[in-house]
Structure formats: structure tokens, C-alpha cells
């Protein structure tokens, strides 16, 4: 509680920008880990992500069989001639995704499920989705992502400056790659709900970055030739002023998503919710991290190369006033 009050009152400074090499190294590790997952998945499964039937096409069987086990359902499907069925449980019901089946095979699987699992054949819902429709959905998703990125660049370039837009875009790509890597390693199915989660975390990450950048713009606007702070010091102070707000916002947003992911999918058996909740949970965690430890340090790295801020840094260094951090940073260590 004492640490929280001190953070809220601004009595503690965390040297985020001064530790940029640490954050860059951590991000590089996370990105390499995520890319390795995507490459491994592509090599073993033929696709970087486990795409749902909505994207690659196929047939979906939905039915209620409360007494059946996942092994029984999978064995029934395999015996009926289905190759690598994806079996998901939703409460007392089952959702089985298969490759695209013709009419004869659909009827064969339907009869097999009715006989082996004791299900009324009329209660078995069958949905067939063509691969062309899935490709259309994927194309629209990429177009939506591209439009979103372009809108971000235009907005940040007009509201702030191009270097802030670049830092925010790098942070967003960082968040997307890591979230996609988690999906690749976990094997979770990517559905349209997952894409909605991806777009949501982009907006969330952008919101956090804009709050921080707005404070940085306000603080660094006062820097001049006689300033007693470098751009690095001023940006770090601005980041600390928004720290408690970022943490509070993230905590409030993550808790209900965690409840959906861990309680809704395990205790209540709402398996379809995990497609959306995993993307939101991972994306919010990574988005909070990137807004504090990736976007701002990268912005500082770009801005410190400008002659104006280089001159301020040289002058303060020559007078001994250019040390990073502040007296309050020492308080944080006690």
C-alpha cells in the first residue's frame, strides 16, 4: 500500500528510459521466441497459426452428448473417416471441426455420431464453410488492419509528430507479433473472434501510448537552451507522471478478461470464449509493457539524435547536470 501511495503522489521515479537496453533485450527475446513459434508451427502444421474453419474452410458438427468424453468423440469421428478432427467442448455440448466433407461423408459421420454416442441425428447441426469464403474473411481482416495502421500514422503525425507515430507503430507491431507467437506456441485456434481481439488490443495499446506521448509533449515543450533537463530526463519524468494511471487502467481492464479466460473456459466450459479472451489477455499485458518500456524509450532514442537535444545533453554533461534520473530515484531503491 505504501509503495502504491508513493507512486500515486509522484514520490518515486522509475528510470524506464535509462534502462532502455534492458527493455530492448527483453523485447528482442520475446520477439525471437514468438517468431520461432510461428516458424515451428508453419513447419509442422503447414501454417504459422492454427486457423479456424472460418478461414481455411471445412465442416463443423455441433451436438449435445453430456456423457461422452473427448476421447470417445474423437474416436467416433476418426472411425467415420475424418482426418485429424478438432474436438472442442462447450458446456455439455461438443463442436467438432473437420476437413471439407462431401454430402456422402457428412451423412456417414452424422450416422456414426448418432449410433456411437447415442445422439438423435436430427439434433446434430452440420455447417459447411468453403475455403473461398475463408480466404475472403482473411483478406478483409488484412485490409482492416492496414487501414487501422494508416489511420494511426496519420493521427499521431498530425496530433504529435512523425517520430511519435513511428514509435507507436513499432510498439503495436511488437504487441501483434508477440500475441501471434503465443497463439502459435499454444495451438489455440484463430477465429474471427480472435481477430476482433487483435484489433481491440491495438486500440488499447494505442490509447496507453497516446496518454504517455501527450504528457511527454507537454513536458518537453518547455525544454530550451538553458534547460536543466535532457530530453531523456524530461520524457522519463512524464512517463512516471502517467505510470499510476497506466497501471490502474491496465489492472481494471485485465481482471475481467482474466476471469473470462481462466474461469469462463475452465470452470464454466465456455470454450468458444477463449478465442477472444486469450488475445485480449496477452495483448493487454504486452500493450502495457510496450507503452512504458518500448514506445517511450524508442521515441527518446530517436529524439536524442536531434541537434537541439544533443546540445542540451552536451551542456548538462559538461556541468555535471546530465545524469539520468533524479534524487527521487534513490528513494525507489530504499
Residue, then its C-alpha position, 0 to 999 in steps of 0.5 A: x500500500x505504501x509503495x502504491x501511495x508513493x507512486x500515486x503522489x509522484x514520490x518515486x521515479x522509475x528510470x524506464x528510459x535509462x534502462x532502455x537496453x534492458x527493455x530492448x533485450x527483453x523485447x528482442x527475446x520475446x520477439x525471437x521466441x514468438x517468431x520461432x513459434x510461428x516458424x515451428x508451427x508453419x513447419x509442422x502444421x503447414x501454417x504459422x497459426x492454427x486457423x479456424x474453419x472460418x478461414x481455411x474452410x471445412x465442416x463443423x458438427x455441433x451436438x449435445x452428448x453430456x456423457x461422452x468424453x473427448x476421447x470417445x468423440x474423437x474416436x467416433x469421428x476418426x472411425x467415420x473417416x475424418x482426418x485429424x478432427x478438432x474436438x472442442x467442448x462447450x458446456x455439455x455440448x461438443x463442436x467438432x471441426x473437420x476437413x471439407x466433407x462431401x454430402x456422402x461423408x457428412x451423412x456417414x459421420x452424422x450416422x456414426x455420431x448418432x449410433x456411437x454416442x447415442x445422439x438423435x441425428x436430427x439434433x446434430x447441426x452440420x455447417x459447411x464453410x468453403x475455403x473461398x469464403x475463408x480466404x475472403x474473411x482473411x483478406x478483409x481482416x488484412x485490409x482492416x488492419x492496414x487501414x487501422x495502421x494508416x489511420x494511426x500514422x496519420x493521427x499521431x503525425x498530425x496530433x504529435x509528430x512523425x517520430x511519435x507515430x513511428x514509435x507507436x507503430x513499432x510498439x503495436x507491431x511488437x504487441x501483434x507479433x508477440x500475441x501471434x507467437x503465443x497463439x502459435x506456441x499454444x495451438x489455440x485456434x484463430x477465429x474471427x473472434x480472435x481477430x476482433x481481439x487483435x484489433x481491440x488490443x491495438x486500440x488499447x495499446x494505442x490509447x496507453x501510448x497516446x496518454x504517455x506521448x501527450x504528457x511527454x509533449x507537454x513536458x518537453x515543450x518547455x525544454x530550451x537552451x538553458x534547460x536543466x533537463x535532457x530530453x531523456x530526463x524530461x520524457x522519463x519524468x512524464x512517463x512516471x507522471x502517467x505510470x499510476x494511471x497506466x497501471x490502474x487502467x491496465x489492472x481494471x481492464x485485465x481482471x475481467x478478461x482474466x476471469x473470462x479466460x481462466x474461469x469462463x473456459x475452465x470452470x464454466x466450459x465456455x470454450x468458444x470464449x477463449x478465442x477472444x479472451x486469450x488475445x485480449x489477455x496477452x495483448x493487454x499485458x504486452x500493450x502495457x509493457x510496450x507503452x512504458x518500456x518500448x514506445x517511450x524509450x524508442x521515441x527518446x532514442x530517436x529524439x536524442x539524435x536531434x541537434x537541439x537535444x544533443x546540445x542540451x545533453x552536451x551542456x548538462x554533461x559538461x556541468x555535471x547536470x546530465x545524469x539520468x534520473x533524479x534524487x527521487x530515484x534513490x528513494x525507489x531503491x530504499 
